[in-house]
Amino acid sequence: MREAVMPVPTKAWALKRVSQVLAAGARERLRPRSSLGALDVPRSAEAIDARWLTAALCSEAPGARVISVAAMDGSAGTTSRGSLEVAYNDAGIEARLPTRLFAKCTTTLGQRLMLGLGGLIHGEPGFYAHVRPLLDIEAPAGYFGAVDDRSWRSVVLIEDVAHSKGARFIDPRAGLTRAQVEDLLSNVASWHGALWSSPRLAQWRWLKTPADQMKVIDALISVADRRRAGAKRASAVIPPALRARQADLYAGMRESMRIASRGPETYLHGDLHVANAYLTREGAVGVCDWQVGLRGSWVHDYAYIVMTALAIEDRRAIECELLDFYLDRLAASGGQRIGREDAFLAYRRATLYPYFAWIYTIGRSMLQPQFQPRDVSLQMVGRISAAIDDLDSLAAVGL
């Protein structure tokens, strides 16, 4: 996978890239489905065939060859996803290579433009190709990742944890237990600590800081601003003291993102809400959907998962104890020992980006895909905005 740095999206750049992606899509529609080459990026899970999988999976297993692949159940969101059942030419190879895969592709024009213009197209392929092999965490194993930069087709092949570990994905409307949140925070501390101030972060050139991501958000908002619609639709769950402070909340998010880009860096999941977590049959809590990879302050991930994983009253009751728990695990995993007072201030400041992530989700226009059900978005906005109000987060960033 080519490691790329995306420019800040100007209107001229965005129009040029949109025209290139449209042209690539037109060429795809004229191309026979059977013409997928070994170096091509598949347009969908259904387009993946035995020849292409052999090139993707068998390079380190001499003599191994995929003889059949069957696409199973699938779904669509930010990417198109589907399970694949794979058979090889030698039964003994199945002990070394996966027989069940989960494929994620940018199939539709909307998926490619959303992830491409948002600077996220290399995030998950980069994570599974370069980052995941270094980490001992509960997350799907990665087998292949690639991006075609002109068309913004992308593909990742990962472990099908629903099959291999009996995983079930967490319903975000139900809060986790304290034990589950602590297990999840141990997982987060593991990758934060393992990559604390790592020189690899600069080598993975697709990674942006939160401040860099804010520049992208600013640019895209100038094209399609859904803040007002989202705040109106979610007004019933937003604390009264915050309803009239949408401008302050946005200014606060911008300052929060700058602050999260200072100091020691680590690898950030970047979209660490509870809907991106799963439970294995043994009860371990894992993390999936690594599309929004960033580099920056630990707290960018930490605040997001604590606010979304717990019911409001549960979060109020144990958030200080959870912070102590995470800080201990971070230091034990190779990260810096951070003082409690500094960490709590950082936590207060980091609550603002998640608010807008979900305001945009519920504020979508009719032309945008629905990534989460309305009631899930309302639950998340309610939990996050309650935390902002409880913690006086606007004052923590000087507003």
N, C-alpha and C positions, 0 to 999 in steps of 0.2 A: 504494500500500500504506500502510495506517495504521501509523504507528510507535508501538508500545505498550511500556509498562513493565509487566512482570508482577509481581504481588505475591508475597511469600514464601508458598508454598502451605500454608495451615493445612488441617486436616481438613475444617472447615466449608466453606472455599472450594473445596477439591478435590471434595467431594460435590456442591456446587452446580454446578460446571462439568461434572462427569460427567453429571449429570442433563440439563443443557442440551445437551451433545453427543449423548446418547442420543436426546433428543427431536428434535434436528435430523436425526439419522440415520433415525429413523422417518419423518419427513416426506419425506426424500429417496427412501425406498423406495416411497412412494406417488406420487411425481412422475414424469411421463412423461420418458423419456430425451431426447425431442426438445425439451424446454422450457427448455433452457439459454439464459439471456439474456446479452447482451453484457457486463453487469456482474457476472455470477455467477462463482464460482470452481468449475471443473469438479471432479467427484468422482473422476475417473480419467482416464488418458490416452485410453482408449477413448471417453470421453464428449465429447472435444474434437471439435467439428465446424467446418466451413468458415466459418460465420457468426461463431462466437466467435473463431476465429483471425484473421479479417479485422479485428475490433475490436482484438485484442491486438497484431497485428503491423503493420497497414497505416496507422496514424494519420498517419504522416509521409510517406506515399507516395500523394499524391492520385490517385484513380482505380484504385488497386491493390485487388484483391479475391482472396481465396483461393477457388478453385473446387472443390478436392477435398483431402481429407486421409485418409491411410491409416495406421492403427496397425500397427507391425511388432513385432518381438520385444520382450518385456518381462520384468521380474523384480520381486521384492518384497523389502523389508527394512524399514528405518526409514520408507521411502516406497515407493510403487508407481511403477515406472519403465517407460518404453517409448519407442521411436523412432517418429517420425512423418515420413512423406513427404508433402510439400506441393506443390501446383501452383497457379499464379496465372492470372489472366485474360489476362496479357500476358507473353510469354516474356522480354521485355526486363527485366521487373521482377525476374526471378530473379537478375540480376547484383547487385541491391541488397538483396534479402530472402532469408532462408535457405530452402532447399528440403528440408533435413533438420534435424530438431529432436530433442532429447531432452527428454521431459516427465517431471517428478517430481511426484506428487500424494500427499496423505495420504488414501488411499482407505478404509482399514479403521478400525474403531473403535479397535483397538489402536494403530495408527500415530498417530491424532489425540491419543489420551490420553497416549501416551508423550512425544510432542514438545510437546504443549500443557502438561501438568502439569510437564514438565521445563523449561519456559521456553524451548524451542528452536524453537517453531513459526514465529517470524518470522526466524530466522537466515538460511536460504538465500534466501527471497524478498527479504529486506533486502539481502543481499550482492549479488545479481544486479541488483536494481533501482537500488541507490544506490552501491555500493562498486566493483564490478567495472569500470564505465565509467571510473573514475579511474586504473586500474592498467595498467601495461605488464608483464604477467607471463604465464607459461605456465599458463593455466587456461581452461576453456571460456568463450566469450563468453556473455553473458546477454541474452535478448530480452524477458522478461516475468517478473514475480513478484507474487503476491498471496496474501492470507490472508483468509478469512472468520472473524472473531473469535468469532462465536457457535458455529458448528459445528466450528471448527478444520479446515475444509477448507483446503488450500493447494495452490498450483501454482507451479512455475517452468518456464520454457521456455529451454533453453540449447543451445549448440552441441553437436552430436553428434560429438565428437572422434574416435570410432572410425571414422566415415565421412570427416570432413574432414581428419584428420591421421593416419589409420591407427593411432590410438592403441591400445595394449594395456595393460590394467590390471595392475599389478605383483602377482605372487604373493608374499604376505608371508612365505611359508616360505623363500624364497630371498633371501639378503642382496644388497643393491646393491653395485656396485663403488665404489671411492673416487671415480672420476670422476663417476659418476652421483650420488653423495651430494653432491659439491661443486656440481654443476649444480643440484640440488634446493635446497641451502642458498643459492645465489645467488638463486634464485627467492624464497625465504622472505625473505631480506634486502631484496629489492626492495620487497615490499609493507610490510614493517616500516619501512624507511627512508622510503618515500613518505608514510606516515601517522604518522610519529613526532611525538608531542605535537600531533597535528592537532586543531583545534577541532571538526572534523566528528565526532569520536568522541563528544562529548557530544550532538551533534545527532541521531545515530543512536540513538534512545532504546530500541531493543530490545536494545542491547548491555549485557551485565552484566560486572562484573569477576569474576575467579576467586573472590574472597571472596563475591560475591553468588551465584555458582553453587554455592558450598559450602553456603550457607544452603538452597538448593533441595535439594541432595543430602541434607543432614541431615533435612529435612522428609520426603523420600520414603523415606529409610531407616527412619523410624519406622513407615512403612506396610508396607514389604517389604524386609527386610534380608537380602541374599544374600551377605554377606561370608563367613560361615562355610562355606557350601556351596561357594563359589568357591575358597577357600583349600584346602579338603579335596580338591577335584577336581584342583587344580593342585599339590598338595604335592610331587610327585616332581620338579618343575622349580624349586621355590623353594629357595634356599640354606638349609642346615640352621640357620644362625645367625638366619634371619628367620622360620622356621616358627612359633615360639612367641611372636613379637612382633607379632601381628596388631593388638592394641590400640594398640601404639606406632606401627605403620605408619599406622593411621587417624588418630591424634592428629598424627602428622607430616604427613600430607596436609593436615589442616586448617590447620596453621601454614604449610605450603608455599603454600597458596592465598592466605592473608593476605599473605605476603611478595610473591607475584606480582602483588598488587594495589597495591603501593606504587611510588612513583617515576614516571618518564616512562612514558606509556602509548603503545601502538600498537595497530593492528588485529590480532587473533589469530584464526587459523583455529579453534583451540580443540580440534580432534580430529585433530591432524596426525601420524597414524601412517602407516606405509608402505603399508597397504592402500588409502589414500586418495590414492595417486599413480599416474601413468601415464607410459608412454614413447611418444613420437610416432615416426612412421616415420623421422624424422631423428635420433632418439636423445635429444631434449630430454625432461627430466623435468617433468611438470606436476602440478598439484594439483586435486582435485575434492572433492565432498561438503563444502560450506561451511555445513553446518547449525548447527554449534556456534560461532557467531561470538561473540567476547568482546573486551573491551578491557583491556589490562594489560601486563605485562612481556614483552618479547621472548622470554625464556627459557622461558615456558610452552609455546610452539610448538617452540623449538629443542631442548629436552631430549627431548621426545616423539619427534621424528623421528629424532634421532641414535640413541636407544636401540632403536628398532624397525626401522630401515632396515639395520642392520649385524648380521652374526653376532657373537657375543659376543667372540671373539678378535680380530676385525677392529676392533670398537669400542674394545677395550682398546689396540690398537696405535696408533690414529690419532686418538683423541678430542681430545687436546690440540691437534694440528695442525688438526683441523676447527674447533675453537673459534676459533683465530687466523684461519682462513680466513673464517669467518662474520663475525667482528668487523670485519675489513677491508672486507668487502662491505657490511655495515650502514652503516659510516661513509661509504663511497663513494655510498650510495644515499640519503643525507640523514638518517641516524640519528646518534645520539650516539656519540662515540668512547669506548668503555668499556674500562677497564683490565682486563688479563688476570686478575689475582688476584681482583678483584671478580666478573668474569664466571664464573670457574671455581667460586667459592662459590655463585653464583646457579644454575649448572648442577647442582651437587650437590643443592641444595635443591628443584629442580624435578622430580626424578625420581619423586615419590611419587604424584601424581595419576594418571599413566598406569597404575600398578600396579592401583589400584582400578577404573579404567575396564575393564580386562581381567578382573579378578577377578569383577566383576559380569557381564561377558559370558559367561564360562564358568559362573558360578554361577546362571544363569537358572533360574526355576521351569518346570514343565511348561506353565504358562499363558502364558509369555512366548515371543515369537518367537526363533528362533535366527539371530542376526545374523552370526555367523562360525562356520565349522566348528570342532569341538573341537580338532583338531590345530593350527589357526591360533592359537586362543586360548592353547594351551599354549606354542607358540613365542613368542608375545608376552610372556606372563607370565614365561617363562624368561629372555628377553633383558632385560626391565625389572628383574626382581628381582636379576639378576646385577649390573646397573649400580648398584642401590641398595646392594648389599653391597660392591661394589668401591669405591664412592665414599664409603662411610660416611655415607650421606645422612641417617640418623636423627640422628647427632651434629651434622650441619650445621644441623639445625633445633632443636637443643638437647635431644635425647632419647638 
